[in-house]
Amino acid sequence: MRTGLGRGPVGLELSPHGGNVRRVAEIAGVPPGDLLDFSASVNPLGPPGWLREVVLAHLGEVEHYPDPGCSALVESLSVHYGVDPGRIVVGNGSAEIIAALPRVLAAALGQAPRAVIPVPTYTDYALAAGEAGYTVEAPALEESRDFALDLEGLGARLRGAEAVFIGRPNNPTGALCPARDLLAVAGGHPRSWFVVDEAFVEFVDEEAAAAGTGEAAGTGAAAGLPGLLQADLPNLVVLRSLTKLYAIPGLRLGFAVAAPAVAAALRRALPPWSVNALAQAVGVAALADKEYVEATRGLIRGERRRLTERLAGLPGLDVFPGTANYLLVKISEGLLDAQELARRLLRRGVAIRVCDDFAGLGPEFFRVAVRTGAENARLIAELRAVLDPETEGPAPR
């Protein structure tokens, strides 16, 4: 059974992506508002303070069909990121675009398309490719290298007529592959398509991003953070998510940047009116809020470092270096597995993401979001109580 806690008999079938707060709270026996959710990697600051005002201001638009081309939002994205509007496609979250892309790229790849997806990584890449009839090849990333992407080895696998899916930073490992090296591989294999998912790159601090691009910190694009959006390669598709950065998973908003012909084909493949009027209005307002993004990066930068240190200080836990707003953790052999750890934490009102349903990871792996200082301290306290029998007390009510 696949569950929001991972794979295992938790008792209720949940989404494999985490963040299903209502069902997880039902399992825990607590109101959803009392559940501390580390399973979904969403901005811990919550939605921007202006969200309610913007939604109310545009509420009257719900009686009309939304703009199918998301014109105002596309224009805002074009200005904000310095990308030609003809290369931008907006979707109901980046997940909708991921589901459609293999079908769109299949026309260029011809018969018997192949997908190369280094694992562990986001499971929907392989799911979407498989449903589109691709043969999926999943080379394993090495744990001894902190699951860093081997770009040289990746390039050696490519022979054309394949789509390569890469998370940057990768989910759930948090590893950030160098943009310059990735672009060199993509440029050297023009008959292969590269789909690079940068859904979490806005959480990466400028020093890590600069190290991944070869630029100096603070010299990025108009958005203030280096990425791949401005890389105008004909065989490159870059995905971004506004859902996670602005804490609006209930609205759903993401976009892709691709060559104009690919972008046009992708628009045709998506359902009409897939992005509602309120999400479009919120997206336009969000792109103008630089202070919120700066505050988010400052919070994540400090809390990721502190949480990494405190998790590593707990008995039996190994933490992998991450650059995003989540951390991958491994439990030492001989202790309880991640599924049992999740059950015990859930009884204490805390949810984590078990990672045994990621190809390349076993039952000893789990992922936690980076949240506020107080919330991270609560996570550490509950983990310590579960992992150290001498300190474990009764589960809080």
Secondary structure, 3 states (H helix, E strand, C coil): CEECCEECCCCCCCCCCCCCHHHHHHHHCCCHHHCEECCCCCCCCCCCCCHHHHHHHCHHHHHCCCCCCCHHHHHHHHHHHCCCHHHEEEECCHHHHHHHHHHHHHHHHCCCCEEECCECCCHHHHHHHHHCCCEEECCECCHHHCCCCCHHHHHHHCCCCEEEEEECCCCCCCCCCCHHHHHHHHHHCCCCEEEEECCCHHHCCHHHHHHHHCCCCCCCCCCCCCCCCCCCCCCEEEEEEHHHHCCCCCCCCEEEECCHHHHHHHHHHCCCCCCCHHHHHHHHHHHCCHHHHHHHHHHHHHHHHHHHHHHHCCCCEEECCCCCCEEEEEECCCCCCHHHHHHHHHHCCEECEECCCCCCCCCCEEEEECCCHHHHHHHHHHHHHHHCCCCCCCCCC
